[in-house]
Amino acid sequence: MAKKKFSPFSVGVKDLLHQAGEMRELTLDIVAPEHYGEAMAVVAEGAPLHIELRLEGLHEGILVTGEVHTVAQAQCVRCLDDVQLTHQVDFQELFAYSGDEADSYTVDHDALELEGIIRDAIVLDLPFQPVCEEECFGLNPDTGEKREAPAGEPSGTEIDPRWQELTKLLKPESPEAP
């Protein structure tokens, strides 16, 4: 028989089993075993995860309410600077005593395995388009340098040669001779 590997995300709940109304609070400080996310923002492998849990015994199972605090590595979508974002996400899930539904979580061997729930909560809450600051003006398309001020009005004198023919539509038409 293979020995079950210990997971830092596993929480023992023997004291709460079939004890409706019982409650316990717990704090976990662990590191991310892998990187979470694949887009512009990720929580890197080895990043600290501070997890505050509230475990409540119910008739159907154990209700887990949690809050995760961590740091995400991101790249600003406007100026491409690297950014560290403090990331906080909440989750709540019921671990049933019996797995009647295919998508439900269950209490397994007097313990709850929280890794999947925590990973999903973090990944789903990562910003899709992170910015270094709300007032980021992005990159100057001519120089490729980061803008320090908003883009000015176009000068109007420079017209892309591909659009030159359309400028004729902007000129007022001359009155037609009778």
Backbone torsions as a table, in degrees:
resi	resn	phi	psi	omega
1	MET	NA	127.5	-179.2
2	ALA	-74.8	140.2	179.1
3	LYS	-78.6	135.3	-179.8
4	LYS	-73.8	130.7	-179.2
5	LYS	-71.5	136.1	178.8
6	PHE	-72.3	134.6	177.5
7	SER	-115.9	132.3	177.0
8	PRO	-67.7	-13.3	178.3
9	PHE	-88.9	-0.3	-179.2
10	SER	-88.0	129.7	-177.5
11	VAL	-121.3	122.9	176.9
12	GLY	-72.7	137.2	-176.7
13	VAL	-134.0	26.6	-177.3
14	LYS	-57.2	-36.8	-179.2
15	ASP	-70.9	-14.9	-178.7
16	LEU	-104.2	-9.7	-176.5
17	LEU	-60.4	125.4	177.2
18	HIS	55.0	33.7	177.9
19	GLN	-120.2	73.5	-178.8
20	ALA	-58.8	132.6	179.2
21	GLY	96.2	-14.2	177.9
22	GLU	-79.5	147.5	-177.1
23	MET	-144.0	146.5	176.9
24	ARG	-144.0	139.6	175.4
25	GLU	-108.2	146.8	-172.0
26	LEU	-149.5	143.9	176.1
27	THR	-121.4	132.3	177.3
28	LEU	-118.5	133.1	172.3
29	ASP	-120.4	105.3	-176.8
30	ILE	-135.2	177.0	177.0
31	VAL	-112.7	150.6	179.0
32	ALA	-65.9	123.4	-178.1
33	PRO	-74.5	-14.9	178.3
34	GLU	-152.8	169.5	178.0
35	HIS	-80.8	143.3	-179.4
36	TYR	-109.7	122.8	178.8
37	GLY	105.8	158.4	-178.6
38	GLU	-137.0	-0.3	-173.6
39	ALA	-101.6	-139.3	-176.4
40	MET	-72.0	-19.3	179.2
41	ALA	-130.5	135.0	178.8
42	VAL	-140.8	154.1	168.3
43	VAL	-98.1	117.2	-172.8
44	ALA	-72.5	152.8	173.9
45	GLU	-58.6	133.5	-179.5
46	GLY	89.9	-3.3	178.2
47	ALA	-68.3	141.7	179.5
48	PRO	-69.7	138.5	175.3
49	LEU	-119.8	118.3	175.6
50	HIS	-104.1	115.4	-172.5
51	ILE	-119.7	122.6	175.5
52	GLU	-106.0	124.1	-175.2
53	LEU	-119.7	148.4	170.7
54	ARG	-127.8	118.9	-178.5
55	LEU	-109.5	125.5	-177.9
56	GLU	-125.2	127.1	176.8
57	GLY	-77.6	130.6	177.6
58	LEU	-126.7	172.3	178.2
59	HIS	-66.3	-35.2	-176.5
60	GLU	-86.1	-21.7	-175.7
61	GLY	168.6	-147.7	-178.9
62	ILE	-123.3	124.3	179.3
63	LEU	-90.5	125.4	-179.8
64	VAL	-111.1	122.1	174.6
65	THR	-116.2	129.2	-175.5
66	GLY	-141.6	161.8	176.6
67	GLU	-137.0	127.2	-178.3
68	VAL	-113.5	131.6	175.4
69	HIS	-117.3	129.4	179.2
70	THR	-156.0	-176.8	178.5
71	VAL	-122.0	130.9	178.2
72	ALA	-106.1	143.4	173.9
73	GLN	-96.3	131.5	-177.4
74	ALA	-142.1	171.5	174.9
75	GLN	-128.0	126.1	-179.3
76	CYS	-60.2	130.4	-178.9
77	VAL	-76.7	-12.2	179.9
78	ARG	-93.1	-45.2	-174.6
79	CYS	-118.8	-4.3	177.2
80	LEU	69.2	14.9	174.8
81	ASP	-71.9	147.6	174.5
82	ASP	-75.5	140.5	-175.2
83	VAL	-137.3	142.8	169.7
84	GLN	-105.8	127.0	-178.7
85	LEU	-115.7	128.7	171.6
86	THR	-72.9	134.4	-172.6
87	HIS	-126.6	127.2	178.4
88	GLN	-130.8	131.5	-178.3
89	VAL	-139.8	143.5	178.2
90	ASP	-106.9	152.1	174.7
91	PHE	-149.7	159.9	176.1
92	GLN	-150.7	132.5	-177.4
93	GLU	-149.6	144.3	175.9
94	LEU	-98.9	125.7	173.4
95	PHE	-99.1	110.2	-175.5
96	ALA	-79.7	154.4	176.3
97	TYR	-72.4	-32.2	177.3
98	SER	-127.5	140.5	-177.4
99	GLY	-88.3	75.7	-179.7
100	ASP	-72.1	-37.2	-178.5
101	GLU	-103.1	147.3	-176.5
102	ALA	-66.4	-30.3	-176.3
103	ASP	-96.5	9.8	-178.0
104	SER	-91.8	153.8	175.3
105	TYR	-91.4	148.2	-178.6
106	THR	-129.3	157.5	172.9
107	VAL	-75.8	125.3	-175.6
108	ASP	-122.7	116.5	178.8
109	HIS	53.9	47.6	178.1
110	ASP	62.7	27.3	-179.4
111	ALA	-145.4	159.6	176.0
112	LEU	-115.6	132.3	176.5
113	GLU	-100.7	110.2	-171.9
114	LEU	-98.6	-5.5	-173.5
115	GLU	-57.5	-47.3	-178.4
116	GLY	-62.8	-41.4	179.9
117	ILE	-66.5	-44.1	-179.2
118	ILE	-65.8	-44.5	178.5
119	ARG	-59.8	-47.7	-179.0
120	ASP	-63.0	-42.3	-180.0
121	ALA	-62.4	-43.2	-179.8
122	ILE	-65.2	-50.2	-176.0
123	VAL	-62.9	-42.5	-178.2
124	LEU	-69.2	-21.0	-177.6
125	ASP	-100.9	-2.9	177.6
126	LEU	-65.0	142.4	-179.2
127	PRO	-65.3	137.2	-179.7
128	PHE	-77.0	-35.5	178.7
129	GLN	-131.4	79.2	-177.9
130	PRO	-69.8	147.2	175.3
131	VAL	-126.4	149.6	-179.2
132	CYS	-69.8	-35.5	174.6
133	GLU	-158.6	154.8	-177.2
134	GLU	-61.4	-29.7	-178.7
135	GLU	-92.2	22.2	178.1
136	CYS	-70.5	128.3	-176.7
137	PHE	-96.8	2.1	176.1
138	GLY	79.0	-158.2	-177.1
139	LEU	-104.8	148.4	174.0
140	ASN	-77.3	122.9	-177.0
141	PRO	-67.6	-21.7	-179.3
142	ASP	-81.5	-43.8	-174.2
143	THR	-102.2	-22.2	-176.6
144	GLY	80.5	2.8	179.4
145	GLU	-87.2	157.7	178.1
146	LYS	-69.8	132.4	178.8
147	ARG	-76.7	141.1	176.1
148	GLU	-99.7	-11.8	-179.2
149	ALA	-143.1	162.2	179.2
150	PRO	-63.0	156.1	-179.7
151	ALA	-63.1	137.8	178.9
152	GLY	-77.4	174.7	177.3
153	GLU	-68.4	143.6	176.7
154	PRO	-62.1	143.5	-174.7
155	SER	-67.7	-27.2	179.5
156	GLY	84.0	-18.2	-179.8
157	THR	-83.0	-30.6	-179.6
158	GLU	-94.3	118.8	178.8
159	ILE	-121.7	132.6	178.5
160	ASP	-59.6	129.1	-177.4
161	PRO	-57.6	-26.0	-179.4
162	ARG	-69.3	-21.9	-178.0
163	TRP	-105.4	2.0	-174.9
164	GLN	-54.5	-40.9	-176.8
165	GLU	-64.0	-29.4	-179.3
166	LEU	-72.1	-19.2	179.4
167	THR	-64.1	-22.2	177.7
168	LYS	-64.0	-27.7	179.1
169	LEU	-72.2	-23.5	-179.6
170	LEU	-79.9	-20.9	-178.3
171	LYS	-76.5	138.1	177.4
172	PRO	-65.3	142.2	-179.8
173	GLU	-73.7	144.3	177.0
174	SER	-78.9	145.2	-180.0
175	PRO	-63.2	139.1	-178.6
176	GLU	-78.7	140.3	178.3
177	ALA	-77.0	141.7	179.0
178	PRO	-73.1	NA	NA
